[in-house]
Amino acid sequence: MRKLTILLAILGLALLTGCTAWYGAGSVIRAIVSIGFVGFMATVVAQLAVDAILGLAWHAACRDIPFVQLLVSRMIRDAAAACLPFSQLGGMVVGIRATCSSDLFARGHGKHISGGEAACANLVDITTEVMGQILFILTAVLCLVAHQQSSPFARPVIIGLVLLSLGIGGFIWTQRHGGDLLKRVGSKLGSNMAAQWQDAMLSSADSIQDRFNAIWSRPGRIVQGALLHYVGWLGSAATIWVAYYFLGAHLSFGGAVAIEGVACGIMSVSFLVPAGLGVQEAAYITLGSAFGIPPSVSLGLSLLRRGRELVIGIPMLLTWQGMEMRALRNKSAGSMPDDAAEPLPASGPLRERTEAARD
């Protein structure tokens, strides 16, 4: 899997370089510079507003975890997927780590939860996000067909949407019954494994399944989370509409929804490519051309989006590293023996021997 990820990253980087060379580096740089500092910061602020909505969406489904903890964990998860040479799966692992311990959050804003609970919370958030994404992609296809009835993207995107819906249906079924399935496997393999391993597997399966059952027993919260994610996806379309505006391209909000929705559908298929290198650029160039936007402008938009992700993501990753160091210091301090932390006695035989040695 690691070799495949590296290979896809290299191919994506080559595609990005090729697109820049094909359309002219000078025109792409002029498009990027034209947005100005104010325009770039406007896209950053818009993305931070979207991040807040995504945090609310996660909190709607998992209300027993504080909003601040979920918001920071979500931003760290996205930062790891966007800024580090990881696929989306690698970003999820980092997100689980950021979610699972209250020691990562200063001033008591966090709640300590186990790794299994953190994994469940992240899986539920991804599920509700994909549910909102399906609705968003459907909205994007409708906007695209309204603009261009014979669009070549409509049919493959709809096919991908059906496959995505089937996939998320299976994902939900796994969350509802995965623990029971794991227990059945543990029971059948019980004669071939150590007793303590079997007990640990069955205990973990019960804990994880109980967590999933507690979340999915409130379908209203799941629906609320999915709808908030849909609003977040619309917000992501608003960010590229703002970017196109400052780049001088005339695009309606419906056009921005069509471009962002179809592009995110394409990128969902290529989730193994780290940060969607090359795939994002090709999608924006092709979809932007359907709305009369010059390829150099769409390529500049994609690069500006990556710049925005770095501006937000790098501080979040540095914050995460600071949290990890703080957690390690707290753990080291907590594991120090009591007698090692006690000061030397100020009087008694030890003091007398020390003074005699000095004399």
LOVO-201627 format. One record per residue (C-alpha): y negated, z negated, x. Coordinates in steps of 0.5 Angstrom, whole numbers, padded with zeros to 4 digits, always signed. Each point is the difference from the previous one (the first is absolute). Last residue first. Layout:
N
YZX/...
END
This chain:
359
-0039-0113+0069/+0001+0007-0004/+0007-0002+0000/-0001-0007-0003/-0005+0003-0005/+0006+0004-0003/+0005-0006+0001/-0005-0004-0004/-0001+0005-0006/+0007+0001-0001/+0002-0007+0000/-0005-0001-0006/-0007+0003-0002/-0003+0006-0002/+0007+0003-0003/+0000+0008+0002/-0002+0004-0006/+0006+0002-0006/+0001+0007-0001/+0006+0001+0005/+0003-0006-0004/-0001+0003-0007/+0004+0006+0003/-0004+0007-0001/+0002+0004-0006/-0006+0000-0004/-0004+0002+0005/+0004+0006+0002/+0000+0002-0008/-0008-0001+0000/-0001+0004+0006/+0005+0005-0002/-0003+0001-0007/-0007+0000+0003/+0003+0006+0005/+0002+0004-0007/-0006-0001-0003/-0004+0003+0006/+0005+0006+0000/-0002+0001-0008/-0007-0001+0001/+0001+0006+0006/+0004+0004-0005/-0006-0001-0005/-0005+0002+0005/+0004+0006+0002/+0001+0002-0008/-0007+0001-0003/-0003+0004+0006/+0006+0003+0001/+0001+0002-0007/-0007+0003-0001/+0001+0004+0007/+0007+0003-0004/-0004+0001-0006/-0006+0004+0004/+0006+0004+0003/+0002+0002-0006/-0007+0002-0003/-0001+0004+0007/+0006+0004-0002/-0002+0001-0007/-0007+0002+0003/+0003+0005+0005/+0004+0003-0006/-0006+0002-0004/+0000-0003-0007/+0001+0005-0006/+0004-0004-0004/+0007+0003+0002/-0002+0000+0007/-0001-0008-0001/+0008+0000-0002/+0002+0004+0007/-0004-0004+0005/+0001-0007-0003/+0007+0001+0000/+0001+0003+0007/-0005-0006+0002/+0005-0005-0003/+0006+0003+0002/-0002+0000+0007/+0001-0007+0002/+0002-0003-0006/-0002-0007+0003/+0007+0000+0003/+0005+0005-0003/+0005-0003-0004/-0004+0000-0006/+0000+0007-0001/+0002+0001-0007/-0005-0005-0002/-0005+0004+0004/+0001+0006-0005/-0002-0005-0006/-0006-0003+0004/-0002+0007+0001/+0001+0002-0007/-0004-0006-0003/-0006+0001+0005/-0001+0007-0001/+0001-0001-0008/-0004-0006+0000/-0006+0003+0004/+0000+0006-0004/-0001-0005-0006/-0005-0003+0003/-0004+0006+0001/-0001+0004+0007/-0006+0003+0003/+0001-0001+0008/-0006-0003+0004/+0004-0004+0004/-0003-0006-0003/+0002+0002-0007/+0007+0002+0003/+0001-0008+0003/-0002-0002-0007/+0005+0004-0004/+0005-0002+0006/-0002-0008-0002/+0001+0002-0008/+0007+0002+0001/+0002-0006+0003/-0004-0004-0005/+0005+0004-0005/+0006-0002+0004/-0003-0007-0001/-0001+0000-0007/+0008+0003-0001/+0001-0007+0005/-0003-0004-0006/+0004+0004-0005/+0006-0002+0004/-0001-0007+0001/-0002-0001-0007/+0007+0003-0002/+0003-0005+0005/-0004-0005-0003/+0002+0002-0007/+0008+0000+0002/+0000-0007+0001/+0008-0001+0001/-0001+0005+0006/-0003-0005+0005/+0004-0006-0002/+0006+0004+0001/-0002+0003+0006/+0000-0007+0003/+0006-0002-0003/+0003+0006+0003/-0002-0002+0007/+0002-0007+0000/+0007+0002-0003/+0001+0005+0005/-0002-0005+0006/+0005-0005-0003/+0006+0005+0000/-0002+0003+0007/+0000-0007+0003/+0006-0002-0004/+0004+0006+0003/-0003-0001+0007/+0002-0008+0000/+0007+0002-0003/+0001+0005+0006/+0002+0007-0002/+0006+0004-0002/+0002-0004-0006/-0007+0000-0003/-0001+0008+0000/+0002+0000-0007/-0005-0006-0002/-0005+0003+0005/+0000+0007-0004/-0001-0003-0006/-0005-0005+0002/-0004+0006+0003/+0000+0004-0007/-0002-0006-0004/-0006-0001+0005/-0002+0008-0001/+0000-0001-0008/-0007+0000-0002/-0003+0002+0007/+0005+0006+0001/-0001+0002-0008/-0008+0001+0002/+0002+0004+0006/+0004+0004-0004/-0005+0002-0005/-0005+0001+0006/+0005+0005+0003/+0000+0004-0007/-0007+0000-0001/-0001+0002+0007/+0005+0006-0001/-0004+0002-0006/-0007-0001+0003/+0003+0005+0006/+0002+0005-0005/-0007-0001-0003/-0003+0001+0007/+0004+0006+0001/-0002+0003-0007/-0008-0001+0001/-0001+0002+0007/+0000+0008-0001/-0006-0001-0005/+0000+0005-0006/-0004-0004-0004/-0005-0002+0005/-0005-0005-0002/+0003-0003-0006/+0007+0001+0004/-0003-0004+0006/-0003-0006-0005/+0007+0000-0004/+0003+0000+0007/-0004-0006+0002/+0001-0004-0006/+0007+0001+0001/-0001-0003+0007/-0003-0006-0002/+0005-0002-0005/+0005+0001+0005/-0004-0004+0005/-0001-0006-0005/+0008+0000+0000/+0000+0001+0007/-0005-0006+0001/+0004-0005-0005/+0006+0002+0005/-0003-0002+0006/-0003-0006-0002/+0007-0002-0003/+0003+0001+0007/-0006-0004+0003/+0001-0006-0004/+0008+0001+0001/-0001+0000+0008/-0004-0006+0000/+0005-0004-0005/+0005+0002+0005/-0004-0002+0006/-0002-0007-0003/-0006-0002-0003/-0006-0004+0003/-0006+0000-0004/-0007+0003+0003/-0007-0002-0001/+0001-0007+0004/-0006+0001+0004/+0003+0006+0004/+0005+0004-0002/+0006+0002+0005/+0003-0007-0001/+0001+0002-0007/+0006+0004+0002/+0004+0006-0003/-0005+0005-0002/-0002+0002+0007/+0007+0001+0002/+0001+0004-0006/-0005+0004+0001/+0002+0002+0007/+0007+0002-0003/-0004+0004-0005/-0004+0004+0006/+0007+0001+0003/+0002+0003-0006/-0006+0005-0001/+0001+0003+0007/-0002-0004+0006/-0004+0003+0006/-0006-0005-0002/-0006+0001-0003/+0002+0002-0007/+0006-0003-0002/-0002-0007+0004/-0007+0001-0004/+0003+0001-0007/+0005-0007+0001/-0006-0004+0003/-0004+0002-0006/+0005-0002-0004/+0001-0006+0003/-0007-0002+0000/-0001+0001-0008/+0007-0003-0001/-0002-0007+0004/-0007+0001-0004/+0003+0000-0007/+0004-0006+0001/+0008+0001-0001/+0002-0003-0007/-0003+0006-0003/+0005+0006+0002/-0001+0006-0005/-0008-0001-0001/-0001-0003+0007/+0003+0007+0003/-0005+0004-0005/-0006-0005+0002/+0002+0002+0008/+0000+0007-0002/-0007+0000-0003/-0003-0004+0006/+0003+0006+0004/-0004+0005-0004/-0006-0004+0001/+0001+0000+0007/+0001+0007+0000/-0007+0002-0003/-0003-0005+0005/+0003+0005+0005/-0002+0006-0003/-0007-0002-0001/+0000-0002+0008/+0002+0007+0001/-0006+0003-0004/-0005-0005+0003/+0002+0002+0007/+0000+0007-0001/+0004+0005-0004/-0002+0006+0004/+0003-0003+0006/+0007+0002-0003/-0002+0007-0002/-0003+0001+0007/+0006-0002+0003/+0005+0004-0004/-0005+0006+0001/+0001-0001+0008/+0007-0001+0000/+0001+0007-0003/+0005+0001-0006/+0006+0002+0004/-0001-0005+0005/-0001-0006-0005/+0006+0002-0004/+0004+0001+0007/-0002-0007+0002/+0002-0003-0007/+0007+0004+0000/+0001-0003+0007/-0001-0007-0002/+0005+0001-0006/+0005+0003+0005/-0001-0006+0005/+0000-0005-0006/+0007+0003-0003/+0003+0000+0007/-0002-0007+0000/+0003-0002-0007/+0006+0004+0002/+0001-0004+0006/-0001-0007-0003/+0005+0002-0006/
END
